[in-house]
Amino acid sequence: MFGFGKGKNKEKKEEPQNKIEIAQDSAKEEKSGWVSKLKSGLSKSSNKLNDGLKDIFVRKKLDDQTLEELEDLLISADLGAQTASVITENLAKNKFDKVVTEEEVKQELASSIAAILQNVAKPLEISQEHKPHVIIMCGVNGTGKTTTIGKLASNYTAEGKKVIIAACDTFRAAAVEQLEVWSKRSSCQIIKGKEGVDPASVAYEAYEIAKNDNADILIIDTAGRLQNKKNLMEQLTKIIRVIKKLDESAPHSSIIVLDATTGQNANSQVKVFKEMVDLNGIIVTKLDGTAKGGVVVSLAKQFGLPIHAIGVGEGIDDLKPFNAESFANSLVGIE
């Protein structure tokens, strides 16, 4: 089970104890494997923090100079100035003018980071009331948005849900071709139009098909070219306007996909898209290729939007629901 939405309710039958134990062992192995992959993926970020901590805590005592250096380190690790200030203040309350070890500081950092992230670590819930549950995916080109849509579709179909994808980035042929590959992999239907056709018309057709076919989920891909913000805004608002004519409660999820390698620029992207769309969720990708993983904490602190999932690789299993504690521990390099 992918864990983003609720699967179909099935009557549970009692199973032999050995089968239950095997299933539990399998679940533990899967969780352990993901945590290991997360630690590995965030190793560039954690190594940067750990190297800085080693340099800072040579003096052992937590004084004003040490706190200032620590705050600078957290900012350089893309946690953001506001977040860095809050975390160092928390540390000062508990440990100021005391002799501290590097491990104690790491534990305090992980605890503060987890507390910030706990408020936003929320799964992407698929509503049982709305069929289809409409998900609009936003984000600039190159963030991994199209691949993320494919992974979501694949995992939802594996859960037994009927998924339809609307390819509404009609001006970028590569995006449509990529979605077609994913639709075949996940055995779900893709609705597309001719190149350059009005994206809203594709969304309209896709919704009608999804409704008539009793689909559980409609995922709408959108364009992400910020070079011409006015055109992009018009496209997005028109798609939403058209969808609302068919279901005034839609879209039920408006998610932005962010590339962690862009660091603090991810905050700017959220601001831009919030002007166009009523965003209510974030997915962060490419955490395995950057030392800027701290931007996830910055995003949580600045916007408070739910972070549904994170990606640490290209594979189908490399996108998982976001867990605050696991992320915090991996970010600071706690085993």
N, C-alpha and C positions, 0 to 999 in steps of 0.2 A: 504493500500500500504506500503510495507516494506521500500522503499525509497533508496535501493542500486542501482537499475537500473531503466531504463525507461520502463513503462508498454506499452501495445499495445495502439495505438492511436484509440480512438473511438469518433464518432461524438457526441458532447454534445447536449443534449436536455434541454430545459428550464424546470425547476422543480418548483412546487409550493413553495412559500416562506417558508412555515412551514417546508418542507422537507429539504430545504437548511439550515435553522437555526438548525434543528436537527443534520444534518451532521457536521455543524461547531461546535456545542456544543460537539458532540462525539469526534471530532478531538482535541478540547481543553482538554477534559477529559483525552484522551489518552496521550497527551503531558504532562499534569499535573501529571498523574500517573507515567510516566517514570521519570520525574524530581524528584518526591518524592522517587522513587525506587533508583535512582542514588545517591541522598543525603544519603539515608539509607545505600546503598552499600558502599559508601565512608566514612561512619561515623568513622571507625577505623582510617583512614588516617587523616580526619579532626579533630578528637578528639586529636590525637597526636600533630598536629600543634597548635591547640587552647590551649592545656595545656601548651605547650612551650611558646606561645605568652603571656599567663597570667603571667608566671614567668619572662619573659624578660622585659615586659613593666610596671613593677612596678615603675620604675623611671620616666616614662612618656616622658622624653626628648630623642630624637634620637641622641645619640652620638656614638663615635667610638666603645665603648665597647658594646653598644646595637646592633649595626650593626654586629659586630663580632659574638655575641651570636645568632643573627637571622640567619646569614649565616650558622652557625653550625647546627642550628635547621633544616633548609631547606635541608642540606646535609643528616642529620639523617633521614629525611622524604623521602629520595630516589629521590630528584629532581636532584641530581648530583652536583659536585663541580662547574662546569662551569656555569650551570643554576643558582645556588645559588648566585654566584658572580655577574652575570648580574642583577638579581632581586634586590639584596641589593644595587647595584650601582644606579639603577633607583630610588629606594626609597630614597637614600641619596641625589640625585639631587633635589628631590621635598620637602623633609621634614627634611633635616639634621639640627641639633641643634634647632629644633622646638619641642614644646610640642605636642605629638600625642596621640591619644586614640588607644586602641586595635582595635576598629572597623575601624578607618581610615587606620591602617596598613593592616588589612584584605582586605579592598577595594583596596588598592594599590597593594597588592600581587595578588589578583584575576585579576586585570587589566593587570599586567605584565605577568602573566601566560597565560591569554587568548590571549595576543598579540603573544606569542610564539606559542601557539597551533593553532591559526587562520590560519597560513600558511600551516598546515598539515591536517586540518580537511576537508577531501575530500571524498565524497561518492564513492562507488565502481560502476563505470559506466560500463554498459554492452553495448558493441559496436553493432550498428545496421549493420555495414559493414561486420562483420565477423560472419558466422554461421558455426559451433558453436563458441561462445566466449569461449576461453580456459582459465580456472583458475587453476593454480598449487598452491596447499596449502602445505606449509613447516612448520617445527617446530619440536622441540624435543618431544618425547613421554611424555604424561602427561600434556600437555599445554591446552588440550581441543580442539585440532585440529579436531578430528573426529566429535565431537559434533557440532563444529562450522560449519563444512561442512554440516551436517544434517540440521542445522537451516537455513543456506543459501538456501539449496535446497528446503526446505519446504516453505520458504517465496517466493522464486522465482516462484515456481509452483503455489502458491496462487495468484501471479500476472498474471498468465496465460502463463508463459514461460515454454517451454519444456526443462527439465534438465536431463542430464545423469551423473552418478557418476562413476568414474573409481577407483576401489580399488587397488591401486598400492603399498600398504604396504603389500606385499604378504608373508612376513615372520612373521607377527603378526596376528594370527587368530582372536583375540579379536577385532582388528580394523575392519576387514572385517565384522564380525558378527554385530558390532555396526552400521556400514554403512548400512547393510541390513535392520536393524530395522528402520533406518531413511528413507531409500528409500521407504519402505512400508507406513510409516506415510505420506510421501510427494507425494506418487504416482508417483515416478520417477524410471527410470530404473537404475540398477547397473550392471556394467561389472566387473567381477572378474575372476581370474585364480586359478589354483590349488596352494596349499600352497608351497611356495618356487620358484614359476615360475618367470621368468625374468619380473620385473615390467614394462620395456619398451614395452614388447609384449602386456601387458594388456592395456597400454596407446594407443598403435597403434590400437588395435582392437576397443577400446572405441571411438577413434576419427572417425574411418571409419563408425561405427554404428551411431554416432551422426551426421555425415555428410549426410549419406544416409537417416536418419530419419528426416532431417531438424530440428535438435534440436537447441535451442537457446543458451544453455550453456552446456559446459562439465567441470565438476569439478574433478580434479585429486588429490587424496590423495597420499601422499608420506611418506616414512619411516622417522623416526627421531631419530635413535640411533647414538649418537655422540661418543660412545665408540670406534667405528671403523670409523673414519672420512673418511679414504681413500675409503672404500667400499661405504659409503653413498654418497660421492661426485661422484663416478663412476655411481651409480644408477641414481642420479638426472640429471647429465649431459647427460646420455644416453637417459633418458626419453625426455628431451628437444630436443636432437638431432633428435630423431625419430619423434617427433611431428613437428619439423621444416621441415622435409622432406615432410610432408603432407600439412603443411601451414607455409610458411617461416615467417609469421608475428606472429605466436604463440610461446609461450603462451602470451596471451594478458594481463593477470594479474598474477603476481607472488607474492603471499602473505605469510608472515610469521605470525603464530599465537603464541602469547607470553602469558605466565602465569604471572600475576601481582605479585603473591606471591613470585616470585623469586627475586624481587627487581632489583638491579643493574646487576644481572646475565643476565637479559633480553638483556642488551646492548651487552654482550659477545655473546649471541646466534645470534643476528642480524649480528655481525661481521663475525661469522663462516659461516652462510648461505649465506652472501653476496659474499663469496669466491666461492660458488658453483652455485648460482643462481642470476640472475639480478633482485633482489627484487624491487618491485615498490609499495608495500603496506603492512600495518600492521593491525592486529586485536589483541586487548588485552582482555584477559578473566580473570575471577575470581577476579575482583576488589572488590567484596563483601566480600571476605574472608581475607583481608589483610590491614595492615596499611602502605603499600608501594605503594599506588596509585600514589605518586609523580613520580614514574618511567616513567609514560606516558609523563611527561614534559621533563624528561631527554632524552627519546628516540627522542622526537620531536626536541630538541635542537641539539643533537649529530648527527642525521642522516638526518633529514628533509624529511623522507619518509612519504607519505600520511598515515594517520591513518583513516581507513575506518569505523571501528566499535569498540565498547567495549561491554563486557559482564559483567553483575552484578547478575548472577544467572543461574540456570540450565534450567529454563523454556524456551519455544520456543519464548516468547516475551521478554526475558531478554538479547537479543543481538540487539543493536540498532545502527544506524549511529552516528558517533562521532560528538559532538557539543562542540566547544571550550569554549564558555561562560558558558554553563551549567556545564561542567566539572570543570572549574576553580572555579566557585562559590561554587560548592559542595565540592571541595577539601579543600577549606579554611573555609568551614562552614558558608557561607553567606546564610541567609534565602531568 
